[in-house]
Amino acid sequence: MMCVMTSIWLGLLLAFLLGILVGWWIFGCCWKKKYLALKDKQGHISSNNNVAVSSFSERKDPINLPAGVKLNDLKIVEGIGPKISEILQANGIKTWWDLADSSPETIKEYLKAAGSRFQMANPGSWPKQAKMAALGNFDELEKWQDEHDHGIES
C-alpha cells in the first residue's frame, strides 16, 4: 500500500515538473518570435521621419550637460517616464542616438507589447527630441518642449 502511494505522488510530481517545462518552452518560443519581429521593425525607419542623422561624426556625446541632466537619460524627452524608459532600454534603445534613430511606429509597438497602460503614450516627437539632446542642443530642446503640450506636435 505504501509503495502505491509513493508511486502516485512521484507520478504527480513528475507530471507537474513536465507541465512547467512544457509551459516554459512554449512561452519562451512565443515571446522570442515576437521580440525578433519587433527588432526587425526597428531597423526599418520610415522615410517620413525627419530625424535622420546626416553623418556618423555627429554621433558624439554632448560635452556640456545642463545641471541635473545625466548622459543618455531618456527621461529628458517629454513623455518618457521611468517605466517607459525601462521598456525602451529593454528593447535596445539605451542612448539618445538610439531613440533618435527609432521610428515612432516601432516605439509604439514596444509600448503596445508592454501592456495596455502604455498604449496611450504618443511617441511621435520622441526621436526629434532625442536628436536635440544627442546633439547637445538643450536650449533648443527646452524651448521646443515649452512650445508643445506634453511633447505632442500639432
C-alpha positions in Angstrom: 0.0 0.0 0.0 2.8 2.4 0.9 4.6 1.6 -2.4 1.4 2.5 -4.4 1.0 5.9 -2.6 4.7 6.7 -3.2 4.4 5.9 -6.9 1.2 8.1 -7.2 2.9 11.1 -5.6 6.0 10.6 -7.6 3.9 10.4 -10.8 2.1 13.6 -9.8 5.4 15.4 -9.1 6.8 14.3 -12.5 3.7 15.4 -14.3 3.8 18.8 -12.5 7.5 19.3 -13.4 6.9 18.2 -17.0 4.0 20.7 -17.2 6.3 23.5 -16.0 8.9 22.7 -18.6 6.5 22.5 -21.5 4.8 25.8 -20.4 8.2 27.5 -20.1 9.2 26.2 -23.6 6.0 27.3 -25.3 6.0 30.7 -23.6 9.7 31.2 -24.5 9.1 30.4 -28.1 6.2 32.8 -28.5 7.9 35.7 -26.9 11.1 35.1 -28.8 9.3 35.3 -32.1 7.5 38.5 -31.0 10.8 40.0 -29.8 12.6 39.2 -33.1 9.7 40.6 -35.1 9.9 43.9 -33.2 13.7 44.0 -33.6 13.3 43.6 -37.4 10.9 46.5 -37.5 13.3 48.7 -35.6 15.8 48.5 -38.3 13.4 50.0 -40.9 12.9 53.7 -40.1 10.2 55.3 -42.1 11.2 57.8 -44.8 8.8 60.4 -43.5 10.7 60.5 -40.2 12.5 63.9 -40.2 15.1 62.7 -37.7 17.7 61.1 -39.9 21.3 61.7 -38.8 23.4 63.1 -41.5 26.7 61.6 -40.6 28.4 59.3 -38.1 30.7 62.1 -37.0 27.6 63.8 -35.4 27.3 61.0 -33.0 29.5 62.4 -30.3 28.1 62.6 -26.8 27.4 66.2 -25.7 30.2 67.7 -23.6 28.4 70.3 -21.6 25.3 68.7 -20.0 23.0 71.1 -18.1 22.9 70.7 -14.3 20.8 67.7 -13.3 20.9 66.0 -16.7 22.5 62.6 -17.0 24.1 61.5 -20.2 21.6 59.4 -22.3 18.8 59.7 -19.7 15.8 59.0 -21.9 13.5 60.7 -19.3 14.8 64.1 -20.6 12.4 63.5 -23.5 8.9 64.9 -22.7 6.5 62.0 -22.5 9.0 59.4 -21.2 9.0 58.5 -17.6 10.9 55.8 -15.6 8.7 52.9 -16.7 8.7 53.8 -20.4 12.5 54.4 -20.2 12.8 50.8 -18.8 10.7 49.5 -21.7 12.8 51.3 -24.3 16.0 50.1 -22.7 14.8 46.5 -22.6 14.2 46.8 -26.4 17.7 48.1 -27.2 17.0 51.8 -27.0 19.6 52.8 -24.5 21.0 56.2 -25.7 19.6 59.4 -27.2 21.1 58.4 -30.5 19.2 55.0 -30.4 16.0 56.9 -29.7 16.7 59.4 -32.4 17.2 56.5 -34.9 13.9 54.8 -33.9 10.7 55.3 -35.6 7.6 56.3 -33.6 5.8 53.3 -35.1 8.4 50.9 -33.7 8.3 52.6 -30.3 4.6 52.3 -30.3 4.9 48.6 -30.9 7.2 48.3 -27.9 4.8 50.1 -25.7 1.9 48.0 -27.0 3.8 44.8 -26.2 4.5 46.2 -22.7 0.8 46.4 -21.8 -2.3 48.5 -22.1 -1.3 51.2 -19.7 1.5 52.3 -22.0 -0.6 52.4 -25.2 -1.8 55.9 -24.7 1.7 57.4 -24.8 2.4 59.3 -28.0 6.0 58.8 -29.2 5.6 60.9 -32.3 8.1 63.5 -31.3 10.4 61.4 -29.1 13.0 60.8 -31.9 13.1 64.5 -32.7 13.6 65.4 -29.0 16.2 62.7 -28.5 18.2 64.1 -31.5 18.2 67.6 -30.0 19.6 66.1 -26.7 22.1 63.9 -28.5 23.5 66.9 -30.4 23.7 68.9 -27.2 21.0 71.4 -28.2 19.5 71.5 -24.7 18.3 75.2 -25.1 16.5 74.3 -28.3 15.0 71.2 -26.7 13.8 73.2 -23.7 12.2 75.8 -26.0 10.6 73.1 -28.1 9.2 71.4 -25.0 7.8 74.7 -23.7 6.0 75.3 -27.0 4.4 71.9 -27.3 1.9 70.4 -24.9 3.2 67.1 -23.5 5.7 66.7 -26.4 2.9 66.4 -28.9 3.3 68.3 -32.2 0.1 69.7 -33.6 
